[in-house]
Each structure stands twice: as structure tokens, then as C-alpha cells.
Amino acid sequence: MTFEVHAQGSVHVFDCFSCAIHRMAPLCEHCRVQIIGQGVEADDKWYCGAHCARAEGKTGIVDRV
């Protein structure tokens, strides 16, 4: 069984969730890790956490516990 993911005007077809996650997860702009859980968006760029966002010069970003 396959399923479709519609994102940003494209349709992606997958046969398992892990493949969809691997293909669709954004990369951190600083450390290049795939962001699977909560990420931080600043100025239209994604970071894995506040530490990486601050390392790229973003201000006012904090991690929440």
C-alpha cells in the first residue's frame, strides 16, 4: 500500500512512513542534521534547535523544555 504526501505544490508517493520522513525532513542550516522532531524556524531557514540558530547569528531564539 502506498500513500501520498502533498507539500509545497508537489506530490510524493511512499510505501512507508520512515521513507517519507527521511525524504521530507528538512536539514538544519547549521549542522546539516535532519530535523525529525521540533525544529526552529528563523528568517525562512530551519535549525534543529536554538543553539544552531544562534550559531548562525539569529537572536531571541530559546529552546523550550
Protein Blocks (a to p, Z undefined) as FASTA:
>chain_A
ZZdddeehiacddfbfklmmmmmpccdfklopacfbdcddeehiacfbfklmmmnopahi
acdZZ
